Amino acid sequence: MWEHDFASLQYRYVDLAMDTGASLDSVRGEEIERIVAPADVEAEVQLVASSSITRMDEYDSTLYFLDEAEVDYLQTEVRRDFGTDLRAQVIASLLDTYEQQTDPAIRDEIATILDGLFLLLLSLMQFRTAAYLIRAAAVTVGRATDLKLGQRQRLMQLADRLSEKDALEQLLQALEETPLRQPQGDLQELLGQLKPSALETVLSWIAHGRNAELRALLGAAGLKLAAAHIAELVRLISSPDEIVSYEAVRRAGALKSSAAVSALAGTISHPAPEMRLAGVSALSDPLVVLDTFELAVVYAANPRSDALSRPIVKIVSDAQGNMLHPAPEADLAQPDSFGDYPRTIIKTADPGRYGVNVGDYFV
């Protein structure tokens, strides 16, 4: 009974002291806003709740058993989801933000985060993710716009930091004392990011390392690094560190690079017998083809420091393939009357293919 009376209840404030105040009769004809009934409010709330909240009575309560294939599928998906390494996705997200945001403060903050993350990944032996960070940072440097020199160097220094002598030795020492986990593709991928400056440390560690598995990985990484940077390998052949020089000679012999022939020839006269043996072994195929189509055996390194790529050779065959006995010596650094070099090495050759016994020319 009271609800119907209160549904049309209305009040209005009128200041009777004001002459212009509106009379109460003037508002009686206005449309009255009715008060919403409590039952209507409850019904509306229940409607909203039923549309956003899942209720068990909306589902079929009949028991349903998964077959074996469905159970295997769910288990596989759960393992895959929980086994996903989110670190790579975080790195990609940070580098995307770095590329899109040109604010120096934002880029400096992201670079600081990446520096700390890189060290954390190495300490946790997350080598694949660390290698991904180095590669992705290099890609970002190539794509980012308005990149200042300092910002570029800071991103690129991740690989430089890994290749530094002290940092690399600390990492290798930790790996030396830790059993390597199988498979070792993650570590191989990280070692593949080393710069040429790391070759000396790698060769040194191959010689005195005690972990056979680590030495094998370093051997493969060192050979790949040497093949990509022959100039650094040639420099290390003449290193004052005999251990590094010995390992560099072995790698040069395995690569059969013509650029290293002259440097290898210089080891034949080395005072240490093991170095002479390594040099002879590396020069087991010291047969070279000249641009005159003559065949020659590299006999000695050129004494001129500015002509290391032009050794002293013995011509063993003329351009027509006729063998020469005795083989005349020729200094490839000696120019002719016009100031040109009459002979230049173009490639190495297999002595067995041409019937040349190299040892006969060193007697």
C-alpha positions in Angstrom: 0.0 0.0 0.0 2.8 2.4 0.9 4.8 1.5 -2.2 2.1 2.9 -4.6 1.9 6.2 -2.6 5.7 6.7 -2.6 6.1 5.8 -6.3 4.7 9.3 -7.2 6.3 11.2 -4.3 8.0 14.5 -5.4 9.4 17.5 -3.6 10.8 20.8 -4.6 12.6 23.6 -2.6 10.9 27.0 -2.8 12.3 30.1 -1.0 9.3 31.9 0.2 11.3 35.0 1.0 12.0 35.5 -2.8 9.3 37.5 -4.7 10.1 35.6 -7.9 9.8 32.2 -6.4 7.6 29.8 -8.4 4.4 28.7 -6.8 3.8 25.1 -5.9 0.9 24.9 -8.3 3.2 25.7 -11.3 5.0 22.4 -10.9 2.1 20.1 -10.6 1.7 19.8 -14.3 5.3 18.6 -14.9 6.0 15.0 -15.7 7.0 13.1 -12.6 10.0 10.8 -12.6 8.9 7.6 -10.9 11.1 5.8 -8.4 12.3 2.5 -9.7 10.9 -0.4 -7.8 13.4 -2.7 -5.9 12.1 -5.8 -7.6 12.9 -4.3 -11.0 16.5 -3.5 -9.9 17.0 -7.0 -8.6 15.8 -8.5 -11.9 18.2 -6.3 -13.9 21.1 -7.3 -11.7 20.3 -11.0 -12.1 20.1 -10.5 -15.9 23.6 -8.9 -16.1 25.1 -11.6 -13.8 23.6 -14.4 -15.8 25.3 -13.1 -18.9 28.8 -12.7 -17.5 29.2 -15.5 -15.0 29.4 -19.1 -15.9 27.0 -21.3 -14.0 27.4 -25.1 -13.7 23.7 -25.7 -14.5 24.4 -24.5 -18.0 26.6 -27.5 -18.7 25.7 -31.1 -19.3 26.5 -33.0 -16.1 26.9 -36.3 -17.9 30.3 -37.9 -17.2 32.6 -37.9 -20.3 35.9 -39.8 -20.4 38.8 -38.8 -22.7 40.3 -41.5 -25.0 44.0 -42.1 -25.0 44.7 -39.9 -28.0 43.0 -37.0 -26.4 44.9 -37.4 -23.2 48.2 -37.6 -25.1 47.3 -34.4 -27.0 46.5 -32.5 -23.8 49.6 -33.7 -22.1 51.7 -32.7 -25.1 50.2 -29.2 -25.2 50.6 -28.7 -21.5 54.3 -29.7 -21.7 54.8 -27.5 -24.7 53.2 -24.5 -23.0 55.2 -24.9 -19.8 58.4 -25.7 -21.6 58.3 -22.6 -23.8 61.2 -20.3 -23.1 59.7 -16.9 -22.7 63.0 -15.2 -22.4 63.5 -15.0 -26.2 60.0 -13.4 -26.5 60.9 -10.9 -23.8 64.1 -10.0 -25.7 62.2 -9.6 -28.9 59.6 -7.3 -27.2 62.3 -5.2 -25.7 64.2 -4.8 -29.0 60.9 -4.0 -30.8 60.3 -1.2 -28.3 63.9 0.0 -28.7 63.4 0.2 -32.4 60.1 2.1 -32.3 60.9 4.5 -29.5 63.4 7.2 -30.4 63.5 8.8 -26.9 67.2 8.4 -25.7 66.1 7.9 -22.1 63.9 4.9 -23.1 66.6 3.4 -25.3 69.2 3.8 -22.6 66.9 2.0 -20.1 66.3 -0.9 -22.5 70.0 -1.2 -23.2 70.7 -1.4 -19.5 68.1 -4.1 -19.1 69.7 -6.1 -22.0 73.2 -5.8 -20.5 72.0 -7.2 -17.2 70.0 -9.9 -19.0 72.9 -11.0 -21.1 75.1 -11.6 -18.0 72.3 -13.4 -16.3 71.8 -15.7 -19.3 75.5 -16.6 -19.3 75.5 -17.3 -15.6 72.4 -19.5 -16.0 74.1 -21.2 -19.0 71.2 -20.2 -21.3 73.6 -20.1 -24.2 71.1 -20.3 -27.0 69.1 -17.4 -25.7 72.3 -15.4 -25.2 73.3 -16.1 -28.8 69.8 -15.0 -29.9 70.2 -11.7 -27.9 73.5 -11.0 -29.8 72.0 -11.7 -33.2 68.8 -9.8 -32.5 70.7 -6.8 -31.2 72.7 -6.7 -34.4 69.5 -6.8 -36.5 68.0 -4.0 -34.4 71.1 -1.8 -35.0 70.5 -2.2 -38.8 66.8 -1.4 -38.6 66.4 1.3 -36.0 66.1 4.9 -37.1 67.7 7.9 -35.6 70.3 5.7 -33.9 73.2 7.6 -32.4 76.7 6.3 -32.5 76.8 5.7 -28.8 73.6 3.7 -28.9 74.8 1.6 -31.8 78.1 0.8 -30.0 76.3 -0.1 -26.8 74.1 -2.7 -28.6 77.0 -4.1 -30.6 79.2 -4.4 -27.6 77.3 -7.5 -26.4 79.3 -9.7 -28.9 82.5 -7.7 -28.1 82.1 -8.3 -24.4 81.7 -12.1 -25.0 84.9 -12.1 -27.1 87.0 -10.1 -24.6 89.9 -12.2 -23.2 89.0 -12.0 -19.5 85.2 -12.5 -20.0 85.7 -15.5 -22.4 88.3 -17.1 -20.1 85.9 -16.8 -17.1 83.2 -18.5 -19.2 85.5 -21.2 -20.4 86.8 -21.8 -16.8 83.2 -22.2 -15.6 82.5 -24.7 -18.4 85.7 -26.5 -17.7 84.5 -27.3 -14.2 80.9 -28.1 -15.1 79.8 -31.3 -17.0 78.4 -30.2 -20.3 74.7 -30.9 -20.8 73.6 -32.8 -23.9 72.8 -31.7 -26.6 75.6 -29.1 -26.9 74.0 -27.2 -29.8 73.3 -24.2 -27.5 76.9 -23.8 -26.6 77.9 -24.2 -30.2 75.5 -21.4 -31.2 77.0 -19.1 -28.6 80.6 -19.8 -29.7 79.5 -19.0 -33.2 78.9 -15.4 -32.2 82.6 -14.8 -31.2 84.5 -12.1 -32.9 88.0 -12.5 -34.6 89.7 -11.1 -31.5 88.6 -14.2 -29.5 90.5 -16.6 -31.8 93.7 -16.3 -29.7 91.9 -17.1 -26.5 90.1 -20.1 -28.1 93.4 -21.5 -29.5 95.1 -21.1 -26.2 92.3 -22.9 -24.3 92.3 -25.8 -26.8 95.9 -26.4 -25.9 95.7 -26.5 -22.1 92.0 -27.3 -21.5 91.2 -30.6 -19.6 87.6 -31.0 -20.6 87.6 -33.2 -23.7 84.1 -32.2 -24.7 84.8 -28.5 -24.3 88.0 -28.8 -26.3 86.1 -30.5 -29.1 83.6 -27.7 -29.2 86.3 -25.1 -29.1 88.2 -26.9 -31.9 85.1 -26.7 -34.2 84.4 -23.1 -33.3 88.1 -22.1 -33.7 88.3 -23.7 -37.1 85.1 -21.9 -38.2 86.4 -18.6 -36.9 89.8 -19.1 -38.5 88.2 -19.9 -41.9 86.2 -16.7 -41.7 89.1 -14.5 -40.7 92.3 -15.8 -42.4 94.2 -12.6 -41.7 93.8 -13.0 -38.0 94.9 -16.7 -38.3 98.0 -15.7 -40.3 98.9 -13.1 -37.6 98.6 -15.7 -34.8 101.0 -18.0 -36.7 103.7 -15.5 -35.8 102.5 -15.1 -32.2 105.1 -14.9 -29.5 103.0 -17.4 -27.5 104.3 -20.7 -28.9 101.1 -22.5 -27.8 98.9 -20.2 -29.7 101.3 -20.2 -32.7 101.3 -24.0 -32.7 97.5 -24.3 -32.7 97.3 -21.6 -35.4 99.7 -23.6 -37.6 97.5 -26.7 -37.2 94.4 -24.8 -38.2 96.1 -23.2 -41.2 97.2 -26.6 -42.3 93.6 -27.9 -42.0 92.2 -25.0 -44.0 94.8 -25.3 -46.8 94.6 -21.6 -47.4 97.0 -20.1 -49.9 97.0 -16.9 -47.8 98.7 -18.7 -45.0 101.3 -20.5 -47.1 104.1 -17.9 -46.7 103.5 -17.7 -42.9 103.6 -21.5 -42.7 106.8 -21.6 -44.7 108.5 -19.4 -42.0 107.9 -22.1 -39.3 110.1 -24.6 -41.1 113.2 -22.7 -39.7 111.7 -22.4 -36.2 114.1 -23.4 -33.5 111.6 -25.6 -31.7 111.3 -29.0 -33.3 107.6 -29.4 -32.6 107.0 -26.2 -34.5 109.1 -27.3 -37.4 107.1 -30.6 -37.5 103.8 -28.7 -37.3 104.9 -26.5 -40.2 106.0 -29.4 -42.4 102.7 -31.2 -41.6 100.7 -28.0 -42.4 102.6 -27.7 -45.7 102.1 -31.3 -46.7 100.4 -29.8 -49.7 102.5 -26.7 -50.3 102.2 -27.0 -54.1 100.8 -23.8 -55.6 99.6 -22.8 -59.1 101.0 -19.6 -60.4 99.3 -17.2 -62.8 101.8 -18.4 -65.4 100.3 -21.9 -65.1 103.6 -23.1 -63.6 103.6 -25.4 -60.6 105.8 -24.4 -57.6 106.6 -25.6 -54.2 106.7 -23.0 -51.4 110.2 -23.3 -50.1 110.6 -20.5 -47.6 109.0 -17.3 -46.3 110.1 -14.1 -47.9 112.5 -12.2 -45.6 110.8 -9.0 -46.5 108.1 -8.1 -43.9 106.1 -6.3 -46.6 106.0 -9.4 -48.9 104.7 -12.2 -46.7 102.2 -13.2 -49.4 105.0 -13.6 -51.9 107.2 -16.5 -50.6 110.3 -18.0 -52.2 109.3 -21.0 -54.3 110.9 -23.7 -56.4 109.4 -24.0 -59.9 108.8 -27.8 -60.4 106.8 -27.6 -63.6 106.6 -25.3 -66.6 103.3 -24.0 -68.1 103.2 -27.1 -70.4 103.4 -29.5 -67.5 107.0 -30.5 -68.1 108.8 -31.4 -64.8 111.9 -29.4 -64.1 115.0 -31.0 -62.7 116.6 -29.3 -60.8 113.8 -26.9 -59.8 114.9 -23.3 -60.0 114.2 -21.0 -57.1 112.1 -17.8 -57.7 111.4 -14.9 -55.4 107.8 -14.0 -56.0 108.4 -10.5 -54.5 111.1 -9.7 -57.1 109.6 -7.3 -59.8 110.7 -7.3 -63.4 112.2 -4.3 -65.3 108.7 -2.8 -65.6 108.0 -3.0 -61.9 105.5 -5.8 -62.3 105.5 -9.2 -60.6 106.1 -11.9 -63.2 104.6 -14.6 -61.0 101.7 -14.6 -58.5 100.1 -17.5 -56.6 96.5 -18.1 -57.6 95.6 -21.3 -55.7 97.0 -24.3 -53.9 97.1 -27.8 -55.5 97.2 -31.4 -54.5 100.7 -32.8 -55.0 99.4 -36.3 -55.5 97.3 -35.2 -58.4 100.4 -34.0 -60.3 102.8 -36.7 -59.0 104.9 -34.2 -57.0 106.8 -35.4 -53.9 107.1 -32.2 -51.9 109.7 -33.7 -49.5 112.2 -34.0 -52.3 112.5 -30.3 -52.5 113.4 -29.8 -48.9 116.4 -32.1 -48.8 
